[in-house]
Amino acid sequence: MNVQRRASVLARVELFRVVDEVTRVRIAERAVARVYERGQLLYLQGAPRDKLFVLAKGAVRVYAASRRGDIVELFRHHAPTVIGVVGLLAGHPHSATAEALERSTLLVIPRDDELLRLIRSEPPLVEALARAVEIIARRTFQQVIDLVLLDLEGRVARQLLNLAASGDARTRRVTQGELATMVNGARQTVNQVLRSLETRGYIRAAGQVFEILDRQRLEDLAEQ
């Protein structure tokens, strides 16, 4: 992938769309295009935040793991988007692990003094970075609220709606095991919830995709 193609990838994400083409090319010159196979890790929980990732193609999940090996999925990213913006300026160690869900192409940009100077010299880029962090903070807050106020059925309903992008009637591909980590539930119990939703005519399972048949009912469950 040459510099112009890398710059065109940057132009597709909101964070870099706000700057001019010259700045995007400067950033693209420092980026390396890399392909991650399914299951390959971008970074580990506790590792230094020394890179910024731009997802050009594919999907990546971000999850936290306990010492016992319990996993809770925090975010699921689909192209095009930026991964790793929270600690870009602060540089704190990663609080979670990022893993490719499928064969994915990413631009890897080193987090160094030159990148930080470039960001700070571009007020629109700083503002876009602040907005991105705010969105992540709101999403995290919503997850905490869901865990406290929603039962497992409500959390499953919420995630199915989230997986159906822009009101689509079909969700993105997700295994029942992955869905369990997203709602902090046991796989067997989540499977029972899915069967119940299907029996009541709210959804229909089609392999690793779920068709939403009654969006209003799912929304009602997600708001209880």
N, C-alpha and C positions, 0 to 999 in steps of 0.2 A: 504494500500500500504506500503510494508516494505521498509527498507532503500535501499536495492539493487535495487528494482524497481524504487525508486525515483532517485537513482543515474543513472539508465539507461535512465530515462527521461531527466535528465540533459545532458547526452551524446549526445542526439539527437539535441540539440540546439547549434548553433555556439559559443555562448558566453562561454559555459562551455566545449565544445569539445576540446578546446586548452589545458586544464589542465589534469593532470594524474588522474587515477582512485582513488587514495588515497584522493586527494583534492576534487574530486566530492563526495566521500562518506562523507567527513567531512561536506560539504555543505548540502548533503542530510539528514544527521542526524539532521540538524537544521530546515529542511523544514517540512511543514505539508501539506498533500494532502487534498484538499477540493473540493467538487462538488458545482458548482453554477448553479442554474436553469435559464432558459430563463428569461431575464428581471432583474435578480438580479445584484446589483452593486458591483463591486470590490472595488471601491473607488469613492469619490465625489470630484468635482472641489473645490479647496481650502483646502482640507483635508491634513494633514501632510503626507509626503512621508516616511512612516515607514515600508514599505514592498516591496519586489521584487516578481513578479509573473512569474511563468513559466507555459505556457499554454501547457498542455499535451494532451488534447483532447477537440475539440469544436472550438468555435469562439467567439471573443470579439470585440466590437467596442469601440472606444475612441472618445468622442465628447465634444464640448464646448457649453455652453448655456448662452444666454444673460439674463438680468433681466426681459425682456419681455417674456421669454420662447422660443425664437428662438433657434434652434439647428443646428449646423454645424458639420457633422461628419469629424473627422480629420484622423483617421486610422481605419483599419479593420484588426484584427490579426487572423490568422488561425494556428492551432497547426502543428508542434511544434515551439514555439517561446518564447521570453522573453518580458514581459511587465513591463514598469516602469524604464528603464535603464537611462533615461535622468537625473533624479534627484537623482540617486543612491548615487553619491559622494557628491553633493552639498546639498541635503536634502531640497530643496525648496518645498513649498506646491504644490499639484497637480494643474496644469493649466487646466485640463479637467476632465471629468468623464468617467469611464470605466464600461461597461455593457455587461453581457453575452448575446450573440445572440441566443444561444441554450444551452442545457444542456452541461456544460463544466467542465472538471477536471483540476485543477491548483495546482501547488506546491506553497505554500506561505512561503516565506523566510523572517524572521524579518531583517530589516535594523538596525543593531546595531554596536557597536564598534568592536565586534568580526568578523562580516562579512566584515567590511571595512578593518580591519587589514589583513584578509585573502586575499582579493582582491589585496591590495597594495603589498603583499608579492609575488604575482604571476605576473611577467611582461607580460607573454602571455595573461593573463586574462585582464590586464589593456589595452593592445593593442586591444583586441577583444571588450572591452567596448567602446573604442574610435571609432572603426569602426562602431559599432552599433549606436552610437550617430551621427556619420557623415551621415549614411544612413538616419536616421530620419530627420536630418537637410536638406539634399538634397530633401527628399520627401516633407517636409514642404515648402521649397522654390519653388518647382515645383507647389504646390497647389496655392501659391500666384501668380505665373506667369500665371497659367491657369485662375484664377479669373480676372486678369487684361487683358489678351490678347485673351482669348477664349470666344466666345459667349456660350449660354446655350447648344446649340446643340453640340458644340465642347467638352464641359465639360462632357456631357452625354456620348459621344463617347469615351472619354478618360477613364471614369470610367468603362464602359462596357469592354473595352480592359483590364483594370487592374483586373477586376473581373474574367477574363478568364485566369486562371493561366497557365503560361508556354506555351502560344500559343494554349491553348485548344479551341475548337470550341464552348464550352458551358461555361457560366458564373457560378460562385457560386450562391447559392440562395440569392436573395435580393428582398425586396418588393419595390414598387414604392415610398412609403413614405421614406424608408431608402435611396433609390437612390437620392431622392430630397434633403435630408440633406447632402449627399455626394457632391452634385454639387452646393449647395447653391441656390436652385431654389424652386419655388412653386410646390406643388405636381401636380396640374392640368396642369401647363405649361410643366412639365417634362413628364407627360402622353401624351400630344400632341406631344412632340418631339419623344417619343418612337413610337407612332403610325405612325408618318411621316417616321421614319427610317424603320419601318416594311413595310410600303406601297412601299417604294423605293427598298425593297428587301435586305437591309443591315443586318437586324436581323429578328428573329422570336421569339415571346414570347411563352413560355411554362410554364404557372403558374408563379412561382417565379424564373424561370431560363430563360435566353435569349440565343438563339442559334445565333452565329455569322456566317452570310452567306457570307458577303463581307468584309473581314478584311481590305483590302486595302482602301476601301472607308471610313471606320471608322477611319483608321489611317490618311487619308487625312484631315478629319474633325477635328481630334485632334491636327493637326499640323498647322492649319490656324492661 
